[in-house]
Amino acid sequence: MKLKLMMIAPLALAANLALADDTYVEFKQMMDQSFRSKGIADKHRLYQLDFQKECSGKTPDKARMAQIEAAQLASVKYPADGQYLGDWKKGEKIAISGRGLTWRDKADAVNGGGCYNCHQLSHHEIAFGTIGPSLLEYGKVRGASEDMVRYTWAKIWNAKAFNACSNMPRNGDSGLLTEAQIKDVMAYLFDPESPVNKP
């Protein structure tokens, strides 16, 4: 069995729910023995959380989805100082940067958000992803009510709170982005002067 495990790409193996629990345990033991964490690319990211396993290859029923989403919403940490918006210019740099979480990054390296990989953010982008909805004129169209700002913060912090099987990363919950970085991305989405909100 060990030889067979080593022949399969580790990430594909970790994501395959069709494997028996004992196979996953064996895979995890192999990963723990074979890979060493370096910088900020910790091997814990290779392992699925329980609710992530439930979304691999199938969608849980509505009741289970609601349970997962409620638990993930409870994990959201809102800004300690009550301020949701930072500097949109810094937020733009974070949103268009895919940097970070590689083995070469040092422990104090700053990650990018990579938001452009899935979303259109401004009219000036040469290329952008379409997995997620367009965020053009986000603040202009949606407004900046307290409810909308809190929803957006929670969505960036942990998108699984609104769709348990969302493709969007748990930016704050997983430590991908810091609270300060999320504030800057929030400003990028809401500030009227941001390219997101200008034609």
C-alpha atoms as an extended CHARMM CRD file, in Angstrom:
* protein
*
       199  EXT
         1         1  MET       CA              0.0000000000        0.0000000000        0.0000000000  PROA      1               0.0000000000
         2         2  LYS       CA              2.8280000000        2.4530000000        0.8290000000  PROA      2               0.0000000000
         3         3  LEU       CA              4.3770000000        2.0860000000       -2.6020000000  PROA      3               0.0000000000
         4         4  LYS       CA              1.0080000000        2.7350000000       -4.2090000000  PROA      4               0.0000000000
         5         5  LEU       CA              0.5370000000        5.8580000000       -2.0710000000  PROA      5               0.0000000000
         6         6  MET       CA              3.9040000000        7.2650000000       -3.0790000000  PROA      6               0.0000000000
         7         7  MET       CA              3.0810000000        6.8240000000       -6.7510000000  PROA      7               0.0000000000
         8         8  ILE       CA             -0.0370000000        8.9900000000       -6.4780000000  PROA      8               0.0000000000
         9         9  ALA       CA              0.3420000000       12.7770000000       -6.3850000000  PROA      9               0.0000000000
        10        10  PRO       CA              0.0060000000       13.6620000000       -2.6700000000  PROA      10              0.0000000000
        11        11  LEU       CA             -2.4350000000       16.5530000000       -3.1370000000  PROA      11              0.0000000000
        12        12  ALA       CA             -4.6640000000       14.5280000000       -5.4270000000  PROA      12              0.0000000000
        13        13  LEU       CA             -4.6430000000       11.7610000000       -2.8550000000  PROA      13              0.0000000000
        14        14  ALA       CA             -5.5610000000       14.1240000000       -0.0360000000  PROA      14              0.0000000000
        15        15  ALA       CA             -8.4660000000       15.4960000000       -2.0340000000  PROA      15              0.0000000000
        16        16  ASN       CA             -9.8830000000       12.1060000000       -2.9930000000  PROA      16              0.0000000000
        17        17  LEU       CA            -12.7790000000       11.2670000000       -0.7110000000  PROA      17              0.0000000000
        18        18  ALA       CA            -13.2220000000        7.8900000000       -2.3420000000  PROA      18              0.0000000000
        19        19  LEU       CA            -10.2540000000        6.6640000000       -0.3200000000  PROA      19              0.0000000000
        20        20  ALA       CA            -10.9650000000        4.7280000000        2.8160000000  PROA      20              0.0000000000
        21        21  ASP       CA            -10.2640000000        6.4510000000        6.1430000000  PROA      21              0.0000000000
        22        22  ASP       CA             -7.3380000000        4.1350000000        6.8770000000  PROA      22              0.0000000000
        23        23  THR       CA             -5.7680000000        5.0820000000        3.5320000000  PROA      23              0.0000000000
        24        24  TYR       CA             -6.0350000000        8.7710000000        4.3800000000  PROA      24              0.0000000000
        25        25  VAL       CA             -4.4850000000        8.1280000000        7.8040000000  PROA      25              0.0000000000
        26        26  GLU       CA             -1.6140000000        6.2870000000        6.1170000000  PROA      26              0.0000000000
        27        27  PHE       CA             -1.2100000000        9.1550000000        3.6450000000  PROA      27              0.0000000000
        28        28  LYS       CA             -1.1070000000       11.6890000000        6.4940000000  PROA      28              0.0000000000
        29        29  GLN       CA              1.5350000000        9.6580000000        8.3250000000  PROA      29              0.0000000000
        30        30  MET       CA              3.6410000000        9.5300000000        5.1750000000  PROA      30              0.0000000000
        31        31  MET       CA              3.3120000000       13.2990000000        4.7100000000  PROA      31              0.0000000000
        32        32  ASP       CA              4.2370000000       13.9550000000        8.3340000000  PROA      32              0.0000000000
        33        33  GLN       CA              7.3850000000       11.8560000000        7.9600000000  PROA      33              0.0000000000
        34        34  SER       CA              8.3930000000       12.9960000000        4.4660000000  PROA      34              0.0000000000
        35        35  PHE       CA              7.7440000000       16.7200000000        4.3340000000  PROA      35              0.0000000000
        36        36  ARG       CA              9.2330000000       19.4120000000        6.5070000000  PROA      36              0.0000000000
        37        37  SER       CA              7.5990000000       22.7950000000        6.9410000000  PROA      37              0.0000000000
        38        38  LYS       CA              9.6850000000       25.6820000000        5.7220000000  PROA      38              0.0000000000
        39        39  GLY       CA              8.9470000000       29.3930000000        5.9160000000  PROA      39              0.0000000000
        40        40  ILE       CA              5.2100000000       30.0280000000        5.8410000000  PROA      40              0.0000000000
        41        41  ALA       CA              4.3260000000       27.0600000000        3.6330000000  PROA      41              0.0000000000
        42        42  ASP       CA              3.2820000000       24.7810000000        6.4670000000  PROA      42              0.0000000000
        43        43  LYS       CA              2.2770000000       21.2370000000        5.6100000000  PROA      43              0.0000000000
        44        44  HSD       CA             -0.9860000000       21.5830000000        7.5330000000  PROA      44              0.0000000000
        45        45  ARG       CA             -2.3500000000       23.1410000000        4.3410000000  PROA      45              0.0000000000
        46        46  LEU       CA             -2.1010000000       19.7490000000        2.6470000000  PROA      46              0.0000000000
        47        47  TYR       CA             -4.7070000000       18.2550000000        4.9570000000  PROA      47              0.0000000000
        48        48  GLN       CA             -8.4090000000       18.7480000000        4.5100000000  PROA      48              0.0000000000
        49        49  LEU       CA            -10.5680000000       19.8430000000        7.3980000000  PROA      49              0.0000000000
        50        50  ASP       CA            -13.5670000000       17.6330000000        8.0790000000  PROA      50              0.0000000000
        51        51  PHE       CA            -16.0360000000       19.9630000000        6.3850000000  PROA      51              0.0000000000
        52        52  GLN       CA            -13.7440000000       20.2510000000        3.3500000000  PROA      52              0.0000000000
        53        53  LYS       CA            -13.7400000000       16.4800000000        2.9840000000  PROA      53              0.0000000000
        54        54  GLU       CA            -17.5280000000       16.5540000000        2.8740000000  PROA      54              0.0000000000
        55        55  CYS       CA            -17.4150000000       18.8870000000       -0.1310000000  PROA      55              0.0000000000
        56        56  SER       CA            -14.8850000000       16.8280000000       -2.1250000000  PROA      56              0.0000000000
        57        57  GLY       CA            -16.5440000000       15.0460000000       -4.9970000000  PROA      57              0.0000000000
        58        58  LYS       CA            -20.0860000000       15.6430000000       -3.7490000000  PROA      58              0.0000000000
        59        59  THR       CA            -22.2500000000       18.2790000000       -2.1050000000  PROA      59              0.0000000000
        60        60  PRO       CA            -23.6360000000       17.6410000000        1.3820000000  PROA      60              0.0000000000
        61        61  ASP       CA            -27.3950000000       17.7540000000        1.8200000000  PROA      61              0.0000000000
        62        62  LYS       CA            -29.0370000000       21.0950000000        2.7070000000  PROA      62              0.0000000000
        63        63  ALA       CA            -29.2080000000       20.3950000000        6.4290000000  PROA      63              0.0000000000
        64        64  ARG       CA            -25.5070000000       19.5250000000        6.6130000000  PROA      64              0.0000000000
        65        65  MET       CA            -24.5940000000       22.5420000000        4.4570000000  PROA      65              0.0000000000
        66        66  ALA       CA            -26.4990000000       24.7710000000        6.9060000000  PROA      66              0.0000000000
        67        67  GLN       CA            -24.6420000000       23.2280000000        9.8720000000  PROA      67              0.0000000000
        68        68  ILE       CA            -21.2500000000       23.7470000000        8.2520000000  PROA      68              0.0000000000
        69        69  GLU       CA            -22.0770000000       27.3190000000        7.2550000000  PROA      69              0.0000000000
        70        70  ALA       CA            -23.3040000000       28.2020000000       10.7420000000  PROA      70              0.0000000000
        71        71  ALA       CA            -20.1100000000       26.8260000000       12.2910000000  PROA      71              0.0000000000
        72        72  GLN       CA            -17.9500000000       28.7060000000        9.7750000000  PROA      72              0.0000000000
        73        73  LEU       CA            -19.8570000000       31.9640000000       10.3230000000  PROA      73              0.0000000000
        74        74  ALA       CA            -19.2230000000       31.6070000000       14.0450000000  PROA      74              0.0000000000
        75        75  SER       CA            -15.4800000000       31.4700000000       13.2780000000  PROA      75              0.0000000000
        76        76  VAL       CA            -15.4150000000       34.9300000000       11.6740000000  PROA      76              0.0000000000
        77        77  LYS       CA            -13.3630000000       37.4830000000       13.6140000000  PROA      77              0.0000000000
        78        78  TYR       CA            -14.4800000000       41.0140000000       12.9480000000  PROA      78              0.0000000000
        79        79  PRO       CA            -11.9650000000       43.8820000000       13.3030000000  PROA      79              0.0000000000
        80        80  ALA       CA            -10.9420000000       44.3600000000       16.9210000000  PROA      80              0.0000000000
        81        81  ASP       CA            -11.0690000000       48.1550000000       16.5630000000  PROA      81              0.0000000000
        82        82  GLY       CA            -14.4040000000       48.1970000000       14.7130000000  PROA      82              0.0000000000
        83        83  GLN       CA            -12.7790000000       49.7490000000       11.6280000000  PROA      83              0.0000000000
        84        84  TYR       CA            -13.4440000000       47.7880000000        8.4610000000  PROA      84              0.0000000000
        85        85  LEU       CA            -11.6970000000       49.8710000000        5.8310000000  PROA      85              0.0000000000
        86        86  GLY       CA             -8.0010000000       50.4980000000        5.3210000000  PROA      86              0.0000000000
        87        87  ASP       CA             -6.1000000000       51.9170000000        2.3580000000  PROA      87              0.0000000000
        88        88  TRP       CA             -7.5500000000       51.0170000000       -1.0520000000  PROA      88              0.0000000000
        89        89  LYS       CA             -4.1860000000       51.5190000000       -2.7840000000  PROA      89              0.0000000000
        90        90  LYS       CA             -2.6480000000       48.8390000000       -0.5730000000  PROA      90              0.0000000000
        91        91  GLY       CA             -5.7640000000       46.7330000000       -1.1060000000  PROA      91              0.0000000000
        92        92  GLU       CA             -5.3250000000       46.9040000000       -4.8620000000  PROA      92              0.0000000000
        93        93  LYS       CA             -1.7640000000       45.5750000000       -4.5580000000  PROA      93              0.0000000000
        94        94  ILE       CA             -2.9680000000       42.7220000000       -2.3380000000  PROA      94              0.0000000000
        95        95  ALA       CA             -5.8760000000       41.8530000000       -4.6550000000  PROA      95              0.0000000000
        96        96  ILE       CA             -3.7180000000       41.6150000000       -7.7740000000  PROA      96              0.0000000000
        97        97  SER       CA             -0.8190000000       39.8140000000       -6.0980000000  PROA      97              0.0000000000
        98        98  GLY       CA             -0.7020000000       36.0430000000       -6.1740000000  PROA      98              0.0000000000
        99        99  ARG       CA              2.4950000000       35.9600000000       -4.1220000000  PROA      99              0.0000000000
       100       100  GLY       CA              2.9270000000       33.8960000000       -1.0090000000  PROA      100             0.0000000000
       101       101  LEU       CA              2.6370000000       30.5490000000        0.7160000000  PROA      101             0.0000000000
       102       102  THR       CA              5.4560000000       28.9330000000       -1.2290000000  PROA      102             0.0000000000
       103       103  TRP       CA              8.3820000000       27.0260000000        0.2210000000  PROA      103             0.0000000000
       104       104  ARG       CA             10.7050000000       29.9230000000       -0.6320000000  PROA      104             0.0000000000
       105       105  ASP       CA              8.7530000000       32.4950000000        1.3720000000  PROA      105             0.0000000000
       106       106  LYS       CA             10.2350000000       33.3270000000        4.7370000000  PROA      106             0.0000000000
       107       107  ALA       CA              8.1450000000       33.1920000000        7.9000000000  PROA      107             0.0000000000
       108       108  ASP       CA              7.6230000000       36.9780000000        7.8680000000  PROA      108             0.0000000000
       109       109  ALA       CA              6.7100000000       37.1620000000        4.1470000000  PROA      109             0.0000000000
       110       110  VAL       CA              3.5190000000       38.9730000000        3.1590000000  PROA      110             0.0000000000
       111       111  ASN       CA              0.9650000000       37.0860000000        1.0850000000  PROA      111             0.0000000000
       112       112  GLY       CA             -1.0610000000       38.4490000000       -1.7610000000  PROA      112             0.0000000000
       113       113  GLY       CA             -4.7700000000       37.7970000000       -2.0590000000  PROA      113             0.0000000000
       114       114  GLY       CA             -4.7800000000       36.6240000000       -5.6680000000  PROA      114             0.0000000000
       115       115  CYS       CA             -8.3330000000       37.9580000000       -6.0030000000  PROA      115             0.0000000000
       116       116  TYR       CA             -7.9020000000       38.5900000000       -9.7510000000  PROA      116             0.0000000000
       117       117  ASN       CA             -7.5290000000       34.8350000000      -10.2510000000  PROA      117             0.0000000000
       118       118  CYS       CA            -11.2910000000       34.4530000000       -9.8010000000  PROA      118             0.0000000000
       119       119  HSD       CA            -12.8340000000       37.9480000000      -10.0140000000  PROA      119             0.0000000000
       120       120  GLN       CA            -12.9190000000       40.9240000000      -12.3360000000  PROA      120             0.0000000000
       121       121  LEU       CA            -11.9700000000       43.8920000000      -10.1690000000  PROA      121             0.0000000000
       122       122  SER       CA            -11.6440000000       46.8850000000      -12.4930000000  PROA      122             0.0000000000
       123       123  HSD       CA            -12.1180000000       47.9490000000      -16.1030000000  PROA      123             0.0000000000
       124       124  HSD       CA             -8.3370000000       48.2620000000      -16.4780000000  PROA      124             0.0000000000
       125       125  GLU       CA             -7.4170000000       44.6050000000      -15.9740000000  PROA      125             0.0000000000
       126       126  ILE       CA             -5.8370000000       42.8070000000      -18.8950000000  PROA      126             0.0000000000
       127       127  ALA       CA             -6.8340000000       39.3780000000      -17.5960000000  PROA      127             0.0000000000
       128       128  PHE       CA             -8.9430000000       38.0520000000      -14.7460000000  PROA      128             0.0000000000
       129       129  GLY       CA            -10.6350000000       34.8770000000      -13.6520000000  PROA      129             0.0000000000
       130       130  THR       CA            -14.3120000000       34.0930000000      -13.9580000000  PROA      130             0.0000000000
       131       131  ILE       CA            -14.7460000000       31.4010000000      -11.2950000000  PROA      131             0.0000000000
       132       132  GLY       CA            -16.1630000000       34.0590000000       -8.9640000000  PROA      132             0.0000000000
       133       133  PRO       CA            -18.5640000000       36.8890000000       -9.7900000000  PROA      133             0.0000000000
       134       134  SER       CA            -17.3620000000       40.1950000000      -11.2020000000  PROA      134             0.0000000000
       135       135  LEU       CA            -16.6630000000       42.7270000000       -8.4430000000  PROA      135             0.0000000000
       136       136  LEU       CA            -16.8180000000       45.7500000000      -10.7520000000  PROA      136             0.0000000000
       137       137  GLU       CA            -18.4260000000       48.7220000000       -8.9830000000  PROA      137             0.0000000000
       138       138  TYR       CA            -18.8170000000       46.6070000000       -5.8560000000  PROA      138             0.0000000000
       139       139  GLY       CA            -19.3430000000       49.4430000000       -3.3850000000  PROA      139             0.0000000000
       140       140  LYS       CA            -21.1470000000       51.6370000000       -5.8900000000  PROA      140             0.0000000000
       141       141  VAL       CA            -23.7560000000       48.9880000000       -6.7130000000  PROA      141             0.0000000000
       142       142  ARG       CA            -24.1240000000       47.3480000000       -3.2980000000  PROA      142             0.0000000000
       143       143  GLY       CA            -23.7250000000       50.4110000000       -1.1180000000  PROA      143             0.0000000000
       144       144  ALA       CA            -21.8390000000       50.6010000000        2.1420000000  PROA      144             0.0000000000
       145       145  SER       CA            -24.5080000000       49.8480000000        4.7250000000  PROA      145             0.0000000000
       146       146  GLU       CA            -23.3360000000       48.2860000000        7.9790000000  PROA      146             0.0000000000
       147       147  ASP       CA            -24.9080000000       44.9670000000        6.9550000000  PROA      147             0.0000000000
       148       148  MET       CA            -23.1620000000       44.9690000000        3.5640000000  PROA      148             0.0000000000
       149       149  VAL       CA            -19.7960000000       45.8690000000        5.0660000000  PROA      149             0.0000000000
       150       150  ARG       CA            -20.0800000000       43.1540000000        7.7350000000  PROA      150             0.0000000000
       151       151  TYR       CA            -21.2200000000       40.6010000000        5.1320000000  PROA      151             0.0000000000
       152       152  THR       CA            -18.2790000000       41.4400000000        2.8630000000  PROA      152             0.0000000000
       153       153  TRP       CA            -15.8170000000       41.1850000000        5.7500000000  PROA      153             0.0000000000
       154       154  ALA       CA            -17.2150000000       37.7790000000        6.7240000000  PROA      154             0.0000000000
       155       155  LYS       CA            -17.1530000000       36.5950000000        3.1050000000  PROA      155             0.0000000000
       156       156  ILE       CA            -13.4730000000       37.5260000000        2.7530000000  PROA      156             0.0000000000
       157       157  TRP       CA            -12.6190000000       36.1310000000        6.1950000000  PROA      157             0.0000000000
       158       158  ASN       CA            -14.3250000000       32.7870000000        5.5970000000  PROA      158             0.0000000000
       159       159  ALA       CA            -16.4000000000       32.2950000000        2.4470000000  PROA      159             0.0000000000
       160       160  LYS       CA            -17.4820000000       28.8720000000        3.6890000000  PROA      160             0.0000000000
       161       161  ALA       CA            -19.8240000000       30.7160000000        6.0700000000  PROA      161             0.0000000000
       162       162  PHE       CA            -22.0960000000       31.4170000000        3.0990000000  PROA      162             0.0000000000
       163       163  ASN       CA            -21.4320000000       28.3970000000        0.9040000000  PROA      163             0.0000000000
       164       164  ALA       CA            -19.8130000000       25.4460000000        2.6480000000  PROA      164             0.0000000000
       165       165  CYS       CA            -18.3870000000       24.1840000000       -0.6410000000  PROA      165             0.0000000000
       166       166  SER       CA            -17.3000000000       27.5560000000       -2.0160000000  PROA      166             0.0000000000
       167       167  ASN       CA            -14.1130000000       27.6650000000       -4.0860000000  PROA      167             0.0000000000
       168       168  MET       CA            -13.1470000000       30.9290000000       -2.3870000000  PROA      168             0.0000000000
       169       169  PRO       CA            -10.3690000000       30.5500000000        0.1970000000  PROA      169             0.0000000000
       170       170  ARG       CA            -10.8450000000       31.1860000000        3.9090000000  PROA      170             0.0000000000
       171       171  ASN       CA             -8.5510000000       34.2400000000        3.7140000000  PROA      171             0.0000000000
       172       172  GLY       CA             -8.6980000000       35.3160000000        7.3530000000  PROA      172             0.0000000000
       173       173  ASP       CA             -9.6760000000       32.0410000000        8.9840000000  PROA      173             0.0000000000
       174       174  SER       CA             -6.7580000000       30.1790000000        7.3980000000  PROA      174             0.0000000000
       175       175  GLY       CA             -4.2730000000       33.0010000000        7.9860000000  PROA      175             0.0000000000
       176       176  LEU       CA             -3.7870000000       33.6870000000        4.2800000000  PROA      176             0.0000000000
       177       177  LEU       CA             -4.3750000000       37.4230000000        4.8690000000  PROA      177             0.0000000000
       178       178  THR       CA             -3.9260000000       39.4770000000        8.0280000000  PROA      178             0.0000000000
       179       179  GLU       CA             -6.6340000000       41.6630000000        9.5270000000  PROA      179             0.0000000000
       180       180  ALA       CA             -4.8260000000       44.7490000000        8.1760000000  PROA      180             0.0000000000
       181       181  GLN       CA             -4.6650000000       43.2480000000        4.6800000000  PROA      181             0.0000000000
       182       182  ILE       CA             -8.3710000000       42.4240000000        4.7460000000  PROA      182             0.0000000000
       183       183  LYS       CA             -9.1170000000       46.0250000000        5.7600000000  PROA      183             0.0000000000
       184       184  ASP       CA             -7.1570000000       47.2180000000        2.7360000000  PROA      184             0.0000000000
       185       185  VAL       CA             -8.9750000000       44.8120000000        0.3990000000  PROA      185             0.0000000000
       186       186  MET       CA            -12.2710000000       46.0070000000        1.9030000000  PROA      186             0.0000000000
       187       187  ALA       CA            -11.2970000000       49.6080000000        1.1000000000  PROA      187             0.0000000000
       188       188  TYR       CA            -10.4550000000       48.5210000000       -2.4460000000  PROA      188             0.0000000000
       189       189  LEU       CA            -13.9970000000       47.1750000000       -2.7810000000  PROA      189             0.0000000000
       190       190  PHE       CA            -15.8560000000       50.0410000000       -1.0810000000  PROA      190             0.0000000000
       191       191  ASP       CA            -13.8840000000       53.2790000000       -1.4610000000  PROA      191             0.0000000000
       192       192  PRO       CA            -15.4800000000       55.5350000000       -4.1220000000  PROA      192             0.0000000000
       193       193  GLU       CA            -11.9840000000       56.4930000000       -5.3130000000  PROA      193             0.0000000000
       194       194  SER       CA            -10.9320000000       52.8890000000       -5.8580000000  PROA      194             0.0000000000
       195       195  PRO       CA            -10.6340000000       51.6550000000       -9.4740000000  PROA      195             0.0000000000
       196       196  VAL       CA            -13.2310000000       49.0340000000       -8.5480000000  PROA      196             0.0000000000
       197       197  ASN       CA            -15.8580000000       51.7610000000       -8.2590000000  PROA      197             0.0000000000
       198       198  LYS       CA            -14.7720000000       53.9490000000      -11.1870000000  PROA      198             0.0000000000
       199       199  PRO       CA            -15.5600000000       53.2970000000      -14.8660000000  PROA      199             0.0000000000
